[in-house]
């Protein structure tokens, strides 16, 4: 699998834990492929076999949503649209997913 260096991904490991981290490098350690991800003070080095899913994602900010809805002035004044607070939305695209056994 080819990942872009310094791009952010959401990684799901075999325990089901999801982390949003930046891809750093890919290493081959005696036939075992390892991936290195980093997020602020944490570094994750994980083997290819321990990765269940990798997703790229796009963030849509509240400002972008308000502009798209045509409610920029209302959002700018009240930080709300139609009485609702907007928050970041994420659009995920699967890059890699392990195949399920027996399927």
C-alpha positions in Angstrom: 0.0 0.0 0.0 1.3 3.4 -0.9 0.7 6.3 1.6 1.7 9.9 1.1 4.3 11.2 3.5 3.1 13.8 6.0 -0.6 13.2 5.1 -3.1 12.5 7.9 -4.9 9.2 8.0 -7.3 7.4 10.4 -5.8 4.0 11.3 -7.9 1.2 12.9 -5.8 -1.5 14.6 -6.7 -5.1 15.3 -8.1 -4.1 18.7 -10.5 -1.7 17.0 -8.8 1.4 18.3 -9.0 4.3 15.8 -6.3 7.0 15.7 -5.9 10.0 13.5 -2.2 10.3 12.8 0.3 11.6 10.2 2.2 9.1 8.1 6.0 9.3 8.5 7.7 6.3 6.8 7.4 2.7 5.7 10.2 0.2 6.7 11.0 -3.4 5.8 12.4 -5.1 8.9 13.5 -8.7 7.8 10.5 -9.2 5.6 8.0 -7.6 8.0 6.5 -4.3 6.7 6.3 -1.7 9.4 4.6 1.7 9.2 5.5 4.8 11.3 2.8 7.3 12.2 3.1 10.4 14.4 0.6 12.6 16.3 2.0 15.5 18.4 3.9 13.7 21.2 2.9 10.1 20.2 4.6 7.9 17.7 3.0 4.7 16.4 5.0 2.0 14.8 2.7 -0.8 13.6 3.2 -3.9 11.4 1.1 -4.3 8.2 -0.6 -7.4 9.8 -1.9 -5.3 12.7 -3.7 -2.8 10.6 -7.3 -3.5 9.9 -8.1 -0.3 8.0 -6.5 2.9 6.8 -8.7 5.8 5.7 -7.8 9.2 4.3 -10.2 12.0 5.4 -11.3 15.4 4.4 -12.4 18.0 7.1 -15.3 20.4 6.4 -15.1 23.3 8.8 -18.1 25.1 10.2 -17.2 28.2 8.2 -17.3 26.1 5.0 -20.6 24.6 5.9 -22.2 28.0 6.7 -21.0 29.4 3.4 -22.4 26.3 1.5 -25.8 26.7 3.3 -25.9 30.4 2.4 -26.0 31.4 6.1 -22.6 33.0 6.4 -23.9 36.3 8.0 -26.0 34.5 10.5 -23.0 32.2 11.4 -20.6 35.1 11.6 -23.0 37.0 14.0 -24.3 34.1 16.2 -21.8 31.3 15.6 -24.9 29.2 14.9 -27.1 28.4 11.9 -30.9 28.0 12.4 -30.3 27.7 16.1 -27.8 24.9 15.8 -24.1 24.9 16.5 -22.0 23.6 13.6 -19.0 21.4 14.1 -16.3 19.8 11.9 -17.5 17.1 9.6 -15.2 14.4 8.2 -15.5 12.6 5.0 -13.6 9.2 5.0 -12.3 7.3 2.1 -10.9 3.8 2.7 -7.3 3.3 1.4 -6.6 -0.2 2.8 -8.8 -2.8 4.5 -7.9 -6.4 5.4 -10.0 -9.1 3.9 -12.2 -11.0 6.4 -11.5 -14.6 6.9 -13.9 -17.1 5.3 -15.5 -14.4 3.1 
